[in-house]
């Protein structure tokens, strides 16, 4: 608007000029950003325009205008997806989330947390040190299989996350015991069944099967 009674304030036309004018458009006497442009504080925090007003008599008035861009908090950015991990059963596991995985364009300090992808707690064998962004633990036989782990980073108000798959690979464990269901049989029974052999083996849950061989002084009198 024009505040000058000699210049007048009706039927005034406006024009924009200057290096930054390309980012703006006039709608009547309203200055707006162009519809295909969004200002970014981190890229450029102010824009300088020259506004020229022309009255019906052809007289002009110019005013320099500085448009300042207000900084707002932005969501942390995932730069590099987390790589899937694999670890042998009974072997120590360690994985540090790379510091470059997430960035914050505002320069805010990022804090980290971890859970399963559904938001539930990590399994008991796996721990996460938020200060070093490091997972550690030793999975056992019962932990064989794959889990999806979510890492979340937050600037205190906004957050970003990524998920990776951690696979615990089964290691074949030695059987621990062989049991015979019975150890007596009546006399005079050819081919009589003594009992059934079973094996205690942590890998039974993974489908291990077993074969049996008899030995000893009397082994020739028996078969499996």
C-alpha positions as CSV (number, residue, x, y, z in Angstrom):
1,X,0.0,0.0,0.0
2,X,1.1,3.6,-0.6
3,X,1.1,6.1,2.2
4,X,1.5,9.4,0.3
5,X,-1.5,11.7,-0.3
6,X,0.3,13.5,-3.2
7,X,1.1,10.2,-4.9
8,X,-2.4,8.8,-4.3
9,X,-3.4,5.3,-3.2
10,X,-6.0,4.3,-5.7
11,X,-5.5,2.6,-9.1
12,X,-1.9,1.9,-8.2
13,X,-0.1,-0.9,-10.1
14,X,2.9,-2.7,-8.6
15,X,5.9,-4.5,-10.1
16,X,8.7,-6.6,-8.7
17,X,12.3,-6.4,-9.6
18,X,15.7,-7.5,-8.3
19,X,17.6,-10.8,-8.3
20,X,15.2,-12.5,-6.0
21,X,12.0,-11.3,-7.8
22,X,12.0,-14.6,-9.8
23,X,10.8,-16.5,-6.7
24,X,7.7,-14.3,-6.1
25,X,4.5,-13.2,-7.9
26,X,2.1,-10.3,-7.5
27,X,-1.6,-10.9,-7.2
28,X,-3.1,-7.5,-7.1
29,X,-1.3,-5.8,-4.3
30,X,-0.4,-9.1,-2.6
31,X,3.1,-10.6,-2.8
32,X,3.3,-14.4,-2.8
33,X,5.8,-17.2,-3.4
34,X,5.4,-18.8,-6.8
35,X,3.3,-22.0,-6.6
36,X,6.3,-24.1,-7.7
37,X,8.7,-22.7,-5.1
38,X,9.1,-23.4,-1.4
39,X,11.6,-21.3,0.6
40,X,14.1,-23.2,2.6
41,X,15.8,-21.5,5.5
42,X,18.9,-23.6,5.4
43,X,19.4,-22.7,1.7
44,X,18.6,-19.0,1.8
45,X,17.2,-17.2,4.9
46,X,16.2,-13.9,3.2
47,X,15.1,-12.5,-0.1
48,X,15.4,-8.9,-1.3
49,X,12.9,-7.4,-3.7
50,X,12.4,-4.0,-5.1
51,X,8.7,-3.0,-5.3
52,X,7.8,-0.3,-7.8
53,X,4.4,1.4,-7.5
54,X,3.0,3.4,-10.4
55,X,0.1,5.8,-10.1
56,X,-2.4,6.8,-12.9
57,X,-0.2,9.8,-13.7
58,X,2.7,7.5,-14.5
59,X,4.7,8.6,-11.4
60,X,6.6,5.8,-9.6
61,X,7.8,5.1,-6.1
62,X,10.2,2.3,-5.2
63,X,10.7,0.4,-1.9
64,X,13.2,-2.2,-1.1
65,X,11.6,-5.2,0.7
66,X,13.5,-7.9,2.6
67,X,11.5,-11.1,3.0
68,X,12.9,-13.1,5.9
69,X,12.4,-16.9,6.1
70,X,11.5,-18.2,9.5
71,X,13.4,-21.4,10.5
72,X,11.2,-24.3,11.5
73,X,12.1,-27.7,12.9
74,X,12.4,-30.4,10.2
75,X,12.2,-34.1,10.5
76,X,15.5,-36.0,10.6
77,X,16.4,-37.6,7.2
78,X,17.3,-41.2,6.5
79,X,20.4,-41.0,4.3
80,X,21.4,-44.7,4.0
81,X,19.2,-47.7,4.7
82,X,20.4,-50.0,7.4
83,X,22.0,-53.2,6.1
84,X,20.5,-56.6,7.1
85,X,22.7,-58.5,9.6
86,X,23.4,-62.2,10.1
87,X,25.0,-64.0,13.1
88,X,25.7,-67.5,14.1
89,X,24.0,-69.0,17.1
90,X,26.3,-69.0,20.2
91,X,28.5,-66.4,18.7
92,X,28.8,-62.8,20.0
93,X,27.0,-60.3,17.9
94,X,27.9,-56.6,17.6
95,X,26.5,-54.0,15.2
96,X,26.9,-50.2,15.3
97,X,24.5,-48.0,13.5
98,X,26.6,-45.8,11.2
99,X,26.6,-42.1,12.3
100,X,25.8,-41.2,8.7
101,X,22.5,-43.2,8.6
102,X,20.4,-40.2,9.7
103,X,21.1,-36.5,9.5
104,X,19.3,-33.5,10.8
105,X,19.2,-30.5,8.5
106,X,18.7,-28.2,11.5
107,X,21.9,-29.4,13.2
108,X,19.9,-30.8,16.2
109,X,21.4,-33.5,18.3
110,X,19.9,-36.8,17.5
111,X,18.9,-39.4,20.1
112,X,18.5,-43.1,19.2
113,X,16.3,-46.0,20.4
114,X,15.6,-49.5,19.1
115,X,12.7,-52.0,19.2
116,X,11.2,-54.7,17.1
117,X,9.5,-53.4,14.0
118,X,6.1,-53.8,15.6
119,X,7.2,-51.6,18.5
120,X,7.7,-54.4,21.0
121,X,10.9,-54.8,23.1
122,X,14.0,-56.4,21.7
123,X,14.5,-60.1,22.7
124,X,16.3,-60.6,26.0
125,X,19.5,-61.7,24.3
126,X,19.9,-58.4,22.3
127,X,20.7,-55.1,23.9
128,X,21.1,-51.6,22.4
129,X,23.4,-48.9,23.7
130,X,21.8,-45.6,22.6
131,X,24.9,-43.5,23.4
132,X,27.1,-45.6,21.0
133,X,24.3,-46.7,18.7
134,X,25.5,-50.3,19.2
135,X,23.7,-53.6,19.4
136,X,25.3,-56.5,21.3
137,X,24.4,-59.9,22.5
138,X,24.9,-63.7,22.1
139,X,21.9,-65.5,20.6
140,X,21.3,-69.1,21.7
141,X,19.6,-72.1,20.1
142,X,16.1,-70.8,21.0
143,X,16.9,-67.5,19.2
144,X,17.5,-69.1,15.8
145,X,15.5,-67.4,13.1
146,X,14.9,-63.8,11.8
147,X,13.7,-60.7,13.6
148,X,13.0,-57.3,12.2
149,X,14.7,-54.5,14.2
150,X,13.6,-50.9,14.0
151,X,16.1,-48.0,14.8
152,X,14.5,-44.7,15.6
153,X,16.2,-41.3,15.8
154,X,14.6,-38.2,17.3
155,X,15.6,-34.5,17.5
156,X,13.4,-34.2,20.6
157,X,10.1,-33.6,18.8
158,X,10.3,-35.2,15.3
159,X,11.6,-38.6,14.5
160,X,12.6,-40.9,11.6
161,X,13.3,-44.7,11.6
162,X,14.5,-47.6,9.5
163,X,14.3,-51.3,9.9
164,X,16.8,-54.1,9.2
165,X,16.5,-57.9,9.4
166,X,18.7,-59.7,11.9
167,X,19.0,-63.5,11.2
168,X,20.4,-65.9,13.7
169,X,21.8,-68.9,11.9
170,X,21.6,-72.3,13.5
171,X,24.8,-74.0,14.6
172,X,24.6,-77.8,14.9
173,X,25.0,-78.8,18.5
174,X,26.2,-82.1,19.8
175,X,23.5,-84.4,21.2
176,X,23.8,-84.5,25.0
177,X,22.2,-87.8,26.0
178,X,20.7,-91.1,24.6
179,X,17.9,-92.6,26.6
180,X,16.4,-96.2,26.3
181,X,12.8,-96.3,27.4
182,X,13.2,-99.8,29.0
183,X,16.1,-102.1,29.9
184,X,14.5,-105.5,30.6
185,X,13.0,-108.3,28.6
186,X,11.6,-111.7,29.4
187,X,13.7,-114.7,28.5
188,X,13.0,-117.0,25.6
189,X,11.6,-114.2,23.3
190,X,13.5,-114.1,20.0
191,X,13.4,-110.6,18.4
192,X,11.8,-109.1,21.5
193,X,11.6,-105.4,21.7
194,X,13.6,-103.9,24.6
195,X,12.6,-100.3,24.3
196,X,12.8,-97.1,22.2
197,X,15.9,-94.9,21.9
198,X,15.5,-91.1,22.1
199,X,18.2,-88.4,21.9
200,X,18.5,-85.2,23.8
201,X,19.6,-82.6,21.3
202,X,19.0,-78.8,21.3
203,X,18.6,-79.0,17.5
204,X,15.6,-81.3,17.7
205,X,13.5,-78.2,17.4
206,X,15.2,-77.5,14.0
207,X,14.4,-81.0,12.7
208,X,17.5,-82.9,13.5
209,X,17.2,-86.7,13.1
210,X,19.6,-89.3,14.6
211,X,21.0,-92.7,13.7
212,X,22.1,-95.2,16.3
213,X,25.0,-97.7,16.4
214,X,25.4,-100.4,19.0
215,X,28.8,-101.4,20.5
216,X,30.1,-103.3,23.4
217,X,30.7,-107.0,24.4
218,X,27.0,-108.0,23.9
219,X,26.2,-105.8,21.0
220,X,26.1,-108.7,18.6
221,X,22.9,-110.0,20.4
222,X,20.9,-106.9,19.6
223,X,19.8,-104.7,16.7
224,X,18.2,-101.3,16.3
